[in-house]
């Protein structure tokens, strides 16, 4: 569901150098065992290569790197046959490495909850040749993570804002193969001084179900797109923020009785982040779930 784009600075307050990393973001991806609840842990990592902008550093074109690491406890619960909820409690550890020093930030990040209403569900029925699932929903992100004006905005553990999202997930399956489409629009509010750009995120993944003895596995691969509007400081649009990107992803999930484990990686195809001053190196995720 979300990789938000934020921004970086050597200076105090919000002097914007370059903006392009993600503090708080998630993709739903292909959800396991559709009719069952789950609880688990997930680790997500993303790394970026950045260049200082001429606005703040006119005499240098030096590069620096950022690594964003998110440890998350999350789960899903079916309240009724058609209403399902999700909750996430994340912990963030972020690092920014430059030639002469390293900055870091760690702590509780922004909690979030989301609900889906299931419009169509033939996903677990053997009566249909083509199985469909369509869910629509929305969520809220709380400003529970710490935000400090004395640290670079890109490595904050929280954003200091109440943010809202709307989401759609559609899955089509034929025997052992299928496709999953996911789209999320996120509305970011202001923390009093600064507001991050609204975001539109979408993905299309294809998958294959297989089985080896008592273990089932799901292979998946696909493409993703992200668009972010520019950030605003005191209502003024910030130049080196926002952008768009296209990515490819692949991964595998394994299921053994009540336990599920998965790993995935995402790589950039084409990007235009922060007027070309930021680029993604890689993104990866690992998770373990308990199904009940």
C-alpha positions, 0 to 999 in steps of 0.5 A: 500500500504505500512508500511515501516520498519525503525530504532531506537536509543538512540544515535545521528546520525544513531547508530542503536539499533533496527529497525521495525516500520512504518513512512510512509505506506499505504494499498489500501485495498478494494476501495469503489464505483469503478467508483466514485471519493472520498475525505476523512480523514483516521487515522491509528495507529500501536504499537510495542514492542521492545527490545534493541540490545546487540550491543549498550546495552550489559548489558540490555535486556530492553523492550520499546514501540512505537506508530505510529499515522498517520492522512491523507487527501487523495482522488481519481480522475478519469481523464478518464475511464481508468486512475485514480489518488490518492493523500495523505497529511499525518500528523504524531504523533509518541511516543517512551516510555522507562522506564525512558523517553518518546520521540515524534515527530509530523508534516507534513509527506511525501506527495505521489501521485499514478496513475493506469491504468485500464486494465480490468473493468467489476466491475460495469456491470450487464452483467457479472456473474463474475465481474473483475477489474485489475489495474496496476500503480506506485507512488512517495513519496516526502521528505516533512516530516522533518527528523532529525539526532538528533531523533530516526529514527523510530519516524521521521515524514519523511524519507528524501528520494524520494521513488517509488512504483509499484502496482497491484490490482485485484478484482473478484466478484460474486453476493454479495461475492468476493476477492481482491488481492493487491501487492506493491513493494516499492523502497527506495532511500538514504537521503545522509547517510542512505537508508531504505530497499526496501519492498514487500507488498501483501494482499488477502482479501475476502468480502461480500456486504450486505444492510440494508434499505438505508445503504450498508455495506462491511464486509471483512477479509483476510491475508497480508504479508510483506518483507523488505530488510535490511537498509544501512548506508553509503552503509553498510548493517545494522544487526538489520533491515529488516525482514518479517511478516504475518498478519490477518485483518478484517473490515467493511465499511458502505455506506449511499448516498455519505458518506462512513465510515470504520474501520479495525484491523490487528494482527500479525500471525508470524513475524521475524523483526529486527532479532527478536528484534521487534514485532507488537502489533496491527494496526488499521485504521478508515476512512470517505469518501465523494463520488462524 
